[in-house]
Amino acid sequence: MQQQINRQILLVKRPIGIPDESCFKLVTSAIPEPTNGQVLLRTRFLSVDPYMRGRMNDRKSYVAPFQLNEVLNGGIVGEVVESKSNNFVKGDLVVGSLGWQDYSIAGEKEVRKVNPEIAPVSTALGVLGMPGLTAYFGLLDIGKPKQGETVVVSGAAGAVGTIVGQIAKIYGCRVVGIAGSDKKTKYLIDELGFDTAINYRTAPHLRKALKEACPDGVDIYFDNVGGDISDAVISLINNNARIPLCGQISLYNETQIPTGPRIQPRLLTYSALMKGFIVHNYADRFDEGIRQLADWLKEKKLKYAENVVEGLENASKAFIGLFAGENLGKQLVKVS
């Protein structure tokens, strides 16, 4: 029996530094009704992603900031419970960017179908979704890996980093991961086939540890974190190195951006490329990326990990946990 209320999570305060529970509020409302060309969805899974922290600030970026006292939104896998669209029927599973709530209304062009026969539907938010596509296009389009090159991945145990490292291995590279616990580094080496991995929290001297892990220098640095870690990696780049700039999670909660090494002289000296990118830059190629990722998954060339928190009411805790490094692989919330 369908519940009669729609629980929703609102952003009620803009965080200063690391977000806490006071920034969020769980409220209830009536379940909305679809109109022509729309579907009513019951949320199965919602995605928790670091980029959302930037949207909590009231400043211009590549995507509009969240508004106060409105429903947060992000990647959602939902089930169609009522359809007024010719493109969807009750029971279809879809993915789209929708609200942190039990039920959402979506236009027929706002969501796409998910095929549960390819892989579990949750993967549409992970290895076969935005994180997988981010890894695929960032590494291959900007990094352009070649056999025998050394690839370093920061945030290597996260949803994007785990896939980057595995794709680099498919292309015959030496892969070095940087993560924040021994459990994570062991997973990267033993389960995902990274050549080695460094726990940045316990390494006495990160640059020295990196130099030992990368005796031939660094050809590609997939940067998910920024800060001191990236300063250390960039000090070891080779001539014609490529640096896909994907995320800067170490800086997202800073109230003042710290001054680090001036990296431009090193980029200039080594004819290196650093390029920032947003996955939606590649929207017209998403089908290509999903097909290739699905093939690798089927061929068992890719593995994935999911950290699933139960209950919409715990979504804010799952989000805050990202900044403590609690997740291994993709952080999800199972709503229904």
TIDRENGU-856903 format. One record per residue: residue in one letter; x, y, z of N, C-alpha, C in turn. Coordinates in steps of 0.05 Angstrom, whole numbers, plus 32768, in hexadecimal, padded with zeros to 4 digits. Example, Ala and Ser with C-alpha at 12.3 -4.5 7.8 and 13.67 -1.06 7.14 Angstrom:
2
A81087F8E809C80F67FA6809C81087FBE809C/S81017FD3808E81117FEB808F81028001809D/
END
This chain:
336
M80117FE88000800080008000801280198000/Q800C802C7FEF801C80447FEC801780568005/Q802E80608010802B80728027801D808C801E/Q8013809A8031800280B1802B801180CC802E/I802A80CB8037803980E4803A805380E2802A/N805E80F98024807780FB8016808B81088028/R809E80F8803280B48104804280C88112802F/Q80D28128803980E58138802980FB8143803B/I81138146802F812A8152803E8130816D8032/L812F818180438134819D803B814F81A68044/L815B81B88035817281C7803F816881E0804D/V816C81E28067816181F980768176820D807F/K81908205807C81A58217808481BE82128073/R81CB8226806A81E38222805A81FB821C806D/P820882068068821E81FE807B823682118079/I824382148090825D822180918270820B809A/G828382048088829481EE808D828581D48088/I828A81BF8098827E81A58094826081A7809B/P824E819E808A8231819F8091822B818E80AA/D8216819680B8820D818580CE81EE818280CC/E81E2817480DE81C6816D80DC81B4818680DD/S81BE819C80E881AD81B480EA81A881C080CF/C81B781B880BB81B381C380A0819C81B68091/F819281A0809C817D8191808E8164818E809F/K814E818A80928134818680A0812381728091/L8118815E809F8106814B809480EA81558098/V80DB8158808280BF8161808380AD814E8074/T809381528076808081428067806E81538057/S80648149804180528157802F803F81428022/A802C814C8013801B813A8004802A812E7FEC/I802281167FE4802E810A7FCD802481197FB4/P803681227FA3802D81327F8B801F81217F77/E8010812E7F65800181217F50800E81287F35/P801381147F24801F811A7F09800A81257EF6/T801381357EE48002813F7ECE800C81347EB4/N8000813C7E9E800781317E84802581337E7E/G8031811D7E75804E811D7E6F805F81187E88/Q805381137E9F8063810F7EB7805E80F37EC3/V807180EC7ED5806E80D37EE4807280D97F02/L806480C97F12806980CA7F2F807C80B37F36/L809180B97F4480A680A67F4A80A880A17F69/R80AB80897F7180B380827F8C80D1807E7F8D/T80DF808C7F9D80FC808B7F9E810580707FA9/R811680627F9A8123804A7FA3813E80507FB1/F814F805E7FA2816980657FAC816E80837FA6/L817D80907FB8818780AB7FB181A580AB7FB5/S81B180BC7FA581CE80BE7FA481D880D57FB6/V81EE80D07FC481FA80E47FD5821680EA7FC9/D821B81037FC1823381097FB2824081227FBD/P825B81237FBC826A813A7FC7826381547FBA/Y825D81547F9F8258816D7F918240817C7F9D/M822F816E7FAB8218817B7FB7821F81907FCC/R8237818C7FD88240819F7FED824381BB7FE0/G824E81BC7FC8825181D67FBB823681E47FB5/R822281D47FB0820781DF7FAA81FA81EA7FC3/M820481E47FDB81F981EE7FF38203820A7FF9/N821782137FEA8220822F7FED821182417FDA/D820C82597FE281FD826B7FD18210827B7FC0/R821B826D7FAC822D827A7F9A822C826D7F7E/K8234827C7F6A823282727F4F8245825C7F4A/S823C82477F3C824C82317F34824182267F1A/Y824A820D7F13824182017EFA822481F77EFC/V821981F77F1481FD81F07F1881F282027F2E/A81D882087F2D81CC821B7F4081CE82107F5C/P81D182227F7081D282197F8C81B6820F7F95/F81B681FE7FA9819D81F67FB68191820E7FC3/Q817682107FC3816882257FD08160821D7FEC/L8162822F7FFF815A8229801A813C8222801C/N81368210802E811B82078034810D81FA801B/E811E81EF8009811481DF7FF3812081C47FF4/V811481B17FE6811D81957FE6813881937FD8/L814B81867FE58164817F7FD98160816D7FC1/N8171816D7FAE816E815A7F98818981507F8F/G818881397F8281A0812B7F78819781137F67/G81AA81017F6381A480EA7F53819080D77F62/I817C80CE7F53816780BD7F5F816180A67F4C/V815E808E7F58815280787F49813680747F55/G812280757F44810680737F4D80F680607F3D/E80DF80587F4880CC80467F3B80B480567F34/V80AB80537F1B809280607F12807A80537F20/V806C80647F2F805380597F3D803A80647F2F/E803D80797F1F802680837F10803280927EF7/S8027808C7EE0803280997EC8801C80A67EB8/K802280BF7EB0801280CD7E9C802380D47E84/S803680C37E7F804880C67E68804680AD7E57/N804780B07E3D804780997E2B8061808A7E2B/N807680967E378091808A7E37809680777E4E/F808580787E63808A80697E7B8070805B7E84/V807480447E91805D80367E9D806380317EBA/K804E802B7EC9805180247EE58065800D7EE8/G807780107EFA808B7FFB7EFF80A680007EF1/D80A780137EDE80C1801A7ED280D380257EE7/L80ED801F7EE48102802A7EF58111803F7EE5/V811580567EF28122806C7EE48137807A7EF5/V814880897EE8815C80997EF6815A80B67EED/G815F80C87F00815F80E57EF9816880F57F11/S8169810F7F0D817081217F238157812C7F2F/L815081237F47813681297F53813A812E7F71/G812481317F7F8125813A7F9B812C81247FAF/W8137812C7FC5813B811A7FDC812081177FEA/Q810F81057FE080F581017FEA80EA80E67FE2/D80D580DD7FEF80CA80C37FE980BE80C27FCD/Y80B080D77FC580A380D87FAB80AA80F17F9C/S80AE80EE7F8280B481057F7180A481057F57/I809E811C7F4D8093811F7F3280AA81257F1F/A80A981187F0880BE811C7EF480B1811E7ED8/G80BB81317EC880B381327EAC80C0811B7E9D/E80B381137E8780BD80FB7E7980D980FF7E6D/K80E281187E6A80FD811C7E60811281207E77/E8108811F7E90811A81247EA68127810A7EB1/V811C80F37EA8812680DA7EB2812B80C77E9A/R813B80B27E9F813E809D7E8A813B80827E98/K8133806F7E88812E80547E93814880467E9B/V814680367EAF815C80257EB8815580087EB3/N81677FF97EA881637FDD7EA2816E7FCC7EB9/P815D7FC17ECA81677FB17EE181747F977ED9/E81727F8F7EC0817E7F767EB7819C7F797EB2/I81A57F927EAD81C27F977EA881D17F957EC2/A81C77FA27ED781D47FA37EF181C07FAC7F06/P81C57FA97F1F81B27FB47F3381AC7FD27F2E/V81947FDA7F33818B7FF57F2C819B800A7F3A/S81A680047F5181B680187F6081CF80217F50/T81D880107F3E81F080177F2E81EB802E7F1C/A81D280347F1681CC804C7F0681D480667F13/L81DA80647F2D81E4807C7F3C820280797F42/G820E80637F39822A805F7F3F823A80587F27/V8242803F7F24825480367F0F8248803B7EF3/L822D80397EF18220803E7ED7821180597ED7/G8219806A7EE9820D80857EEB8221809B7EEB/M821B80B07EF8822C80C87EF8824980C27F01/P824E80B37F17826A80AE7F1E8279809E7F0A/G826D80897EFF827A80797EEA828080897ED1/L826D809A7EC9827180AA7EB2828680C07EB6/T828780CA7ECF829C80DD7ED682B880D17ED3/A82BA80B87EDE82D480AA7EDC82DB80A57EBF/Y82C7809B7EB082CB80937E9482D580AB7E83/F82C680C17E8382CD80D77E7182E580E77E7C/G82E780EA7E9682FD80F97EA1831880EB7E9B/L831980D17E9F833280C37E9B833880C07E7D/L832480B87E6D832A80B27E51832B80CB7E40/D831B80DF7E45831B80F67E338331810A7E3B/I8336810D7E55834B81207E5E836581117E64/G836380FB7E73837B80ED7E7A838880DE7E64/K837980D47E51838380C57E3A839980B17E42/P8392809D7E5283A6808A7E5C83B280797E47/K83CC80737E4A83DB80627E3883E7804B7E49/Q83EA80347E3C83F6801D7E4A841180247E56/G8414801C7E6F842E80207E7D8430803A7E8C/E841D804C7E88841E80667E97841580627EB4/T841E80757EC4841680757EE183FF80887EE5/V83EA807D7EF183D2808D7EF783CE808E7F15/V83CC80A67F2083C680A97F3D83A980B47F40/V839B80A77F52837F80AF7F57837B80B77F74/S837380CF7F79836C80D77F95834F80D27F99/G834780D07FB2832B80C77FB7832680AD7FAA/A833A809B7FAA833980837F9A8325806F7FA2/A831C80707FBB8308805C7FC582EB80677FC3/G82E8807E7FB682CD80887FB382C0807E7F99/A82A880887F948298807E7F7E82A680837F63/V82B3809A7F6082C180A07F4782DC80937F46/G82EB80967F5C8307808C7F5D830A806E7F58/T82F7805F7F6382F980427F5F82F7803A7F42/I82E680497F3482E280437F1782F9804D7F06/V830380657F0D831B80707EFF8332805C7EFF/G833880527F17834F80407F1A834B80267F0A/Q8333801C7F09832E80037EFB832F80077EDC/I8325801E7ED3832780247EB6834580277EAF/A835480357EC0837180387EBA837F801D7EB8/K8377800A7EC983827FEF7EC7837A7FE17EAD/I83617FE57EA583597FDA7E8B836A7FE47E74/Y83747FFD7E77838580097E6283A280037E67/G83A97FF27E7A83C47FE97E7D83D67FFC7E8D/C83CB800C7E9E83DA801F7EAD83E280147EC9/R83F780207ED483FD801C7EF083EC802F7F00/V83DD80257F1483CA80367F2283D080377F40/V83D180507F4A83D780557F6683BF80647F71/G83B380597F86839C80667F9383A380747FAC/I839680897FB3839980977FCC837E80977FDA/A837D808D7FF38364808B800283698090801F/G8354808F803083578098804B835680828061/S83598069805A835A8054806E8368803C8063/D8372802B8075837E8012806D836A7FFF8060/K83518000806A833C7FEF805E83387FF78041/K83388010803B8334801A8020834C8013800E/T836480178018837C80118007837D7FF38001/K83767FE3801583767FC6801183627FBE7FFC/Y834A7FCA7FFD83357FC57FE9833F7FCC7FCD/L834B7FE37FCA83557FEC7FB083697FD97FA4/I837B7FCE7FB5838F7FBC7FAB83847FA07FA7/D83777F957FBB836F7F797FBB83577F747FAA/E83447F877FA9832B7F827F9B832A7F8F7F7F/L83367FA77F7D83337FB67F64834C7FB47F53/G83627FA97F5D837A7FA57F4C838C7FBD7F4A/F83897FD27F5B839C7FE87F5B83B87FDC7F60/D83CC7FE87F5583E77FDE7F5A83F17FE47F76/T83E97FFB7F8083EF80017F9C83DC80187FA5/A83DB801D7FBF83CA80327FC983D6803D7FE2/I83D180567FE883DC80657FFE83C6806F8010/N83C9806A802A83B78076803E83C380918046/Y83B680A6803B83C180C1804083C080CA805D/R83AE80BD806C83AB80C5808983C280BA8099/T83CF80A4809183E4809880A18400809A8095/A840180A2807C841B80A4806F842B80BB807C/P844380B58088845280CA8096845980E18083/H845F80DB806A846780F08057845A80E8803C/L844480F58035843580ED801E844580EF8005/R845581048001846481077FE8847880F07FE5/K848580E97FFB849880D37FFB848A80B97FF4/A847380B480008464809B7FFB845C809A7FDD/L845480B17FD2844C80B27FB6846480AD7FA4/K847B80B87FAB849380B57F9B849B80977F9A/E849880897FB0849E806D7FB18489805D7FA1/A847080667FA1845B80587F93845C805D7F75/C846880747F6E8469807C7F51848680817F4A/P8496806C7F4884B380707F4284B8807C7F27/D84A5807A7F1584A980877EFA849980A17EF7/G849180AC7F0E848280C57F0D846480C07F07/V845680D67F03843880D57F00843180DF7EE4/D842480CF7ED4841C80D77EBA83FF80E37EB9/I83EE80D77ECA83D280E07ECC83CB80E27EE9/Y83C180F97EF283B680FC7F0D839981027F0B/F838880F07F14836B80F57F15836581007F30/D835F811A7F30835D812A7F498340812B7F52/N833A811D7F688320811E7F74831F812F7F8E/V833681377F98833681427FB48343815D7FB7/G835781647FA68364817E7FA98376817F7FC3/G837C81977FCB838A819B7FE483A781907FE5/D83B081897FFD83CB8180800183D181667FF1/I83BD81557FEE83C2813C7FDF83C981437FC2/S83BA81547FB683BF815C7F9A83DA816A7F97/D83E1817B7FAB83FB81887FAA841181747FA9/A840E815E7FB98423814A7FB98425813B7F9F/V840E81347F93840F81247F7A841A81357F64/I8411814E7F628419815F7F4B843781657F4C/S844381637F64846081677F65847081507F58/L8462813A7F50846F81237F448467811E7F27/I845981317F1B8450812C7EFF8467812B7EEB/N8462811B7ED6847581197EC0846F812D7EAA/N8481812E7E97847D813E7E80846381357E71/N845381487E69843A81427E5A842681337E6C/A842781377E868413812B7E9883F781387E93/R83E381287E9983C781327E9783BA81307EB2/I83AB81457EB9839E81467ED38380814C7ECF/P836F81377ECE8352813C7ECE834A81467EEA/L833E815E7EEB8337816A7F04831981667F09/C831381527F1A82F881497F1E82EA81547F36/G82F881547F4D82EC815D7F66830181697F79/Q82F881777F8D830A81847FA082FE81817FBC/I82F781687FC482E881647FDC82F6816D7FF5/S8311816E7FF483208178800C831B81958011/L831181A37FFD830D81C0800082EF81C88002/Y82DD81B67FFF82C081BD7FFD82B681CA8017/N82C181C3802E82B781CE804782C981E48052/E82DD81EC804382EE8202804C82DF821D804B/T82E1822D806082D58247806082E7825C8052/Q830182568051831482668042832582538032/I8328825880188339824680088356824A800F/P836382348018837F823780208391823B8007/T83A88248800C83BC824C7FF783CE82347FF6/G83D182287FDF83E382117FDD83FA82187FCA/P840A82047FC3841F82097FB0841482157F96/R842482267F89841C82307F6F8424821B7F5A/I8410820E7F4F841681F77F3E841B81FF7F21/Q841582187F198418821F7EFD8435821B7EF3/P844A82227F028465821E7EF7846A82007EF1/R846081EE7F02846581D27EFC845581C97EE4/L843D81D27EE1842D81CB7EC9843B81D57EB0/L844681ED7EB2845481F97E9B846D81EA7E95/T847D81E57EA9849781D77EA5849481BC7E99/Y847F81AE7EA1847B81927E98846681907E82/S845F81A67E76844B81A67E60843381957E67/A842981997E80841481887E8A83F981967E85/L83E481857E8383C9818E7E7F83B981897E98/M83AC819E7EA38399819B7EB9837E81A67EAE/K836A81957EAE8350819E7EA3833981967EB6/G832A81AA7EBF831281A47ECE82FC819C7EBC/F82EA818B7EC782D381827EB682BC817C7EC8/I82A4817E7EBC828B81757EC98280815F7EB7/V8276814A7EC3826D81337EB38258813B7E9E/H8247814E7EA5823281567E92823D81637E79/N8257816A7E79826381737E608261815E7E4A/Y825E81457E53825E812E7E41824281227E3D/A822E81317E43821381267E43820B81197E29/D821581247E12820E81187DF8821C80FD7DF3/R822E80F57E05823C80DC7E02823680C97E19/F822280CF7E2A821C80BE7E40821580A17E38/D8207809E7E22820080837E19821980727E14/E822C807F7E07824580727E01825380687E1B/G8254807B7E2E826280747E478254805E7E56/I8239805F7E57822A804A7E66822D802F7E59/R822D802F7E3E823080157E30824B80097E36/Q826080197E35827B800E7E3A827E80057E57/L827580157E6A8276800E7E8682677FF47E8B/A824F7FF27E7F823F7FDA7E82824D7FC17E77/D825B7FC57E60826A7FAF7E5482807FA67E67/W828F7FB97E7182A57FB27E84829A7FA47E9D/L82837FAD7EA682777FA17EBD826F7F847EB7/K82637F807EA0825B7F657E9882737F537E94/E82897F5E7E8A82A27F4F7E8682B27F4B7EA0/K82A77F567EB682B57F557ED082CF7F637ED1/K82D27F777EBF82EA7F887EC082E67FA07ED4/L82CD7FA47EDC82C77FB97EEF82B97FAC7F07/K82C17FB57F1F82B27FAE7F3782A97FC97F43/Y82957FC77F55828C7FDF7F6282847FD97F7F/A82857FEE7F8F827D7FEB7FAB826780007FB1/E82547FF97FC1823F800C7FC9823D800C7FE7/N823B80247FF282368028800F821A80328012/V82088020801B81EB8026801B81E1802C8037/V81D68044803A81C9804C805481AB80488050/E819D803D806381818038806181718050806C/G815D8059805C814A806C8066814F8089805D/L813A80958052813C80B1804A814480C38061/E813B80BC8079814080CD8090815E80CE8096/N816E80BB808B818B80BA8091819B80C5807A/A818E80D28066819D80DC804F81B180F28057/S81A98103806981BC8119807181D4810D807F/K81D080F9809081E780EC809D81FA80E08088/A81EE80D3807481FF80C7805F820F80DC8051/F820280F3804C82108109803E82278113804F/I82228119806882378123807A824E810F807C/G824780F5807B825C80E0807D827080E18067/L826880EC8050827B80EE8039829480FC8041/F82918111805282A88122805882B98117806E/A82B08101807A82C180F2808D82CD80DA8080/G82C780D6806682D280C0805782C680A5805F/E82AD80A5806882A0808C8071829A8079805B/N829780828043828D8071802D82A48063801F/L829F804A801782B0803C800482A080377FEB/G82A880437FD5829880437FBD828180567FBE/K826B80507FB1825580627FAE824480647FC7/Q823F807C7FD0822D80807FE7821080837FDD/L81FF80727FE781E380727FE081D180717FF8/V81B9807B7FF481A480788009818D80687FFD/K81868052800A816F804180018156804C800E/V814480567FFD812C80638007811580508008/S8111803F7FF480FB802C7FF4810480137FE4/
END
